[in-house]
């Protein structure tokens, strides 16, 4: 996991469901064009077409509730989302994102606006809004999760290391 992640931010509301991130009809392995058309389209029309690789999402409370499948975080990662921040995550989305290697952190966006350029250090929790002077914070990614994210997800970590380090 890189210590400094920089990208353009998209602000999302509270209570975004996995079926809004990726509608059920696109679950599985949709082709890239369908993925771009469908991802978050009910919240931000044309989101997938306007998303740029390296962008950051910052949502309100309850982000990712609904289905327990990994399709929603996997779709965001496939589209190039670099990091998902939220004021609060559904537990299953948070865990699924870590499992597939998509960095996630909890914090309040303050006066951040859509399109602002952010620099985020998930290890220290420091967030700098490069567009407007603002220092923000998110909860640092827990030390036990950092190696999993650094390897690109839980499966990649276990394939490389054989087991989690806490299984000594």
PyMOL commands that set and color helices and strands:
alter all, ss='L'
color gray80, all
select helices_A, chain A and resi 18-21+24-26+32-38+47-50+71-78+91-100+143-150+154-161+165-167
alter helices_A, ss='H'
color red, helices_A
select strands_A, chain A and resi 5-11+56-59+83-86+104-106+117-121+126-129+134-137
alter strands_A, ss='S'
color yellow, strands_A
deselect
rebuild
show_as cartoon
